[in-house]
Amino acid sequence: MQCPFCRLSETRVIDSRASDEFVIRRRRECLSLKCGKRFTTYEKIEETPLKVIKKDGTRVPFDRSKIFVGLEKACYKRPVSSEQIERIVARVEEEIYQDFEREVPSRSIGELVFKLLREVDQVAFVRFASVYREFQDVNDFVDELEPILRESGRIE
């Protein structure tokens, strides 16, 4: 590491600490007898940005806030807290980074959100599904609701 003051390339690490996720904070000292100054560096793992492959084939950078906004709309006036929404978004993000390296189909993200939202609130789940799956008429709603009603024992 080069000293930012005297440009000598000999420094030593005095202290290392993890600050944020995947970031290491290091206190360094210049080994030049004339300089001897201390400075801080941050090391961060270089991540390859994940791209989302949309239905039309275009690729856009992954943006967790889009999932959050979609969930907020689906959960509007429902007993679902912001913390629950944040947990769903965090789980989705964790799973896609674990399962995909560079690109993830938007369909995979939607299916993960379906699975997790269905466990939290079934009305919000149907709202989300109606937008994501582009329901055209009431029959699409019925098709989505039948498995839920079967599980709850309301229909056979």
N, C-alpha and C positions, 0 to 999 in steps of 0.2 A: 504494500500500500504506500502510495506516495504522500509525503507530508504536504498539506495544502499551503503551508507557510514558506518553507525553504525548498520544496520540490525534491528532497532527498527520498530515495525509495526504500530506506531502511527505517521501519517503525516496529514497535512491539505492542502487543495487545496487553492492556492492563486489566481490563474487566470485560466480561461478556454476559449479556442477559437477553433472554427472550422477551420482547416487548409485546408485539401484536402477534396474531397468528402468522406463522412462517416468516417472522422478521426477527433478526438478531441485532441487538444494539451492542456495539463494541466501543470501549474507550481505548484510545491508542496514544502512544507517546513517540515522538520523533527521537531517533537515536543520535542525531547530530549534536555534537557538544555545543555548537553555536546556537542552535535552535532550541531543542528540548521541549517544544510546546506539545500540549495535549489537545486531542480533538476526538470527535465522536463520528463513527460511521454506522450505517445501517445496511445490513445484508438481507436481501429478500429473494426468495426463490422466484425465478422467472417462470411464469405460468403461460402456457399456450392458451390464448383466449378461445373459449368454447363457442362454436357457432351453432345456431339453431336453423335447421332446414325446414322452411315453411312449406305449406301445402302446394304453393305454386313453384317450388323448387329454389326460390331465392334463399340466400343465407344471410342471417343477421347475427350480431353479437348477442350472446345470452345476457338477459337483463332480468334479474330476480324481481325487480320492482314491478314488472309487467304481471308477473304471477300474483304478487301481493295486491295490486289494484284489481285484477280480475276476481280474486277471492273476496276482497272488500265489497265489491258490487254484488256478488252472489250472496254474501252474508248480511247485506243491508237489512236492518230491523230484525235480525235473528239473534238468538242468545249465543253468539260466538264472539269471543274477545279478540282484541288485536294480538294478544299473546298466543292464542290458539292459531290464528292466521299465520303469525310469524313462525311458529313451530312447523306448520305445514310447509311453508316456503323453504325453511331450513332443511327439512327432510327431503324435499324434492331436489333442492340444490345439491345436497350431500349425495343422494343416490345417482343423479345424472353425472356428477363429477367422478363418481366411483365406477359407473358402468360405461361411460363414453369418454373417449380421449380428445377428439377434436371437434366432432360434429354430433348433434343429437336431433333426431326428427321431432318436430313440434308435437306430433301425435304421442310420442313417448312421454313428453312432459305432461300433456293433457291427461293421459291415462294414469300417471302417478298422482296428479292432483285429484282426479276422480276417486281413486282408491282411498286416499287420505281424507278427503272432504266428506265422503260418504260415511265414514266412521264418526265424524264430528257432528254433522247436521244434514239430515236427508233432504230437507227443503232447499237448503243452500246448494246441495249436490245437484238437485234437479234443475235449479236455476242456472248453475254453471254449465251443466250438460246441454241445456236448451240453447245457449249461446255457442258453446264450443262445437257441438254436433249439428248446429244450424237446423233446429227443428222447424219443419214446414207447416205441420198441423197438429191437432190434438192427438192423433194416432202415434206420433213420435213420442209424445209425453207418456202415453199409455205403455208403449213398448219399454220405455226406460223405467217406469214405475212398477211394472209387473214383478220383476225379480225382488224388489224391495218389499212389496206387499206379500209375496210368497214367504219370504224369510220371516216377516213379522207375524205370519199366520192369519192375515186378514183375507187372503183368497187362497184357494187350493187349485 
